[in-house]
Amino acid sequence: MTPQTSTVSAREPANQHGSARASNPRLYRVNLMLGDDDSAWLDQLAGEIRAATGADVSRSEIVRAAIAGLRELHHLTESDGASWLPPLTRAKRGSDLSMLAVLAARSAAGSK
């Protein structure tokens, strides 16, 4: 299956039809290309959340939560709190960022 793209500007406000846009006018529509496996996993996670809590969580909300996690990770690597992890700004490709995010998550899970 070939991913569809659109010509929406990266900084164009999302349309008023989306509930997220209506509740938060600071949201902007961006295009995000995902592989079939990542898209399916987001749907699976949304389904698990719905089954556990009854909340109808969208893929976009999950991606925004992941970005919040990366933002916090970036903040930690800039401070002395995570000197074991190189700053995200040293990543030369997306796979480097992925590796750092997985390393941080596994480290956090191991510390409990």
C-alpha positions in Angstrom: 0.0 0.0 0.0 1.4 3.4 -1.0 1.1 6.1 1.6 -1.0 9.1 0.6 0.4 12.6 1.0 -1.2 16.0 0.9 -0.2 19.5 0.2 -1.2 20.9 3.6 1.4 23.3 5.0 3.3 22.1 8.0 2.1 25.2 9.9 -1.5 25.3 8.7 -4.0 25.1 11.5 -6.0 21.9 11.6 -9.5 22.3 10.3 -12.4 23.0 12.6 -13.9 19.5 12.1 -11.4 17.8 14.3 -12.2 17.8 18.0 -8.6 18.2 19.0 -8.4 21.5 17.0 -11.6 22.7 18.4 -10.4 22.2 22.0 -6.9 23.4 21.4 -6.5 26.2 18.7 -2.7 25.9 19.0 -2.6 22.6 17.2 -1.2 22.5 13.7 -1.7 19.9 11.0 1.4 18.1 9.9 1.9 15.1 7.7 3.5 12.1 9.3 4.6 9.1 7.2 4.3 5.8 9.1 4.9 2.3 8.0 2.1 -0.2 8.1 3.5 -1.8 11.3 3.7 1.5 13.1 0.2 2.5 12.1 -1.2 -0.9 13.1 0.7 -0.7 16.5 -0.8 2.8 17.2 -4.3 1.4 16.4 -3.6 -1.6 18.7 -2.5 0.7 21.5 -5.5 2.9 21.1 -7.7 -0.3 21.3 -5.9 -1.5 24.4 -6.4 1.9 26.1 -10.1 1.9 25.1 -10.5 -1.6 26.5 -8.8 -0.7 29.8 -10.3 2.8 30.4 -13.1 3.3 27.9 -11.2 6.4 26.6 -11.3 6.9 22.8 -7.6 7.9 22.2 -6.6 8.7 18.6 -3.3 7.9 16.9 -2.6 11.6 16.9 -2.9 11.8 20.7 -0.5 8.9 21.1 2.0 10.5 18.8 1.7 13.8 20.7 2.3 11.9 24.0 5.4 10.3 22.4 6.6 13.8 21.4 6.1 14.9 25.0 8.3 12.0 26.1 11.0 12.9 23.7 10.8 16.5 24.8 11.4 15.4 28.4 14.2 13.1 27.4 15.8 16.0 25.5 15.5 18.1 28.6 17.0 15.4 30.8 20.0 14.9 28.5 20.7 18.7 28.6 20.9 18.5 32.4 23.1 16.5 34.7 20.3 14.2 35.4 21.0 11.8 32.5 24.7 12.0 31.9 24.7 8.4 30.9 22.7 9.3 27.8 24.2 11.4 24.9 22.2 14.5 24.0 19.5 13.9 21.3 21.2 16.7 19.3 24.1 14.4 18.6 21.8 12.1 16.6 22.7 12.1 12.9 19.6 10.2 11.7 16.2 9.1 12.9 17.5 5.6 13.8 19.9 7.3 16.3 16.9 9.0 17.9 15.0 5.8 18.0 17.9 4.0 19.7 18.3 6.8 22.3 14.6 6.7 23.1 14.5 2.9 23.5 17.7 3.0 25.7 16.1 5.7 27.9 12.8 3.7 28.2 14.6 0.5 29.0 16.8 2.3 31.6 13.7 3.8 33.2 11.9 0.5 33.3 15.0 -1.2 34.8 15.3 1.4 37.6 11.9 0.5 39.1 
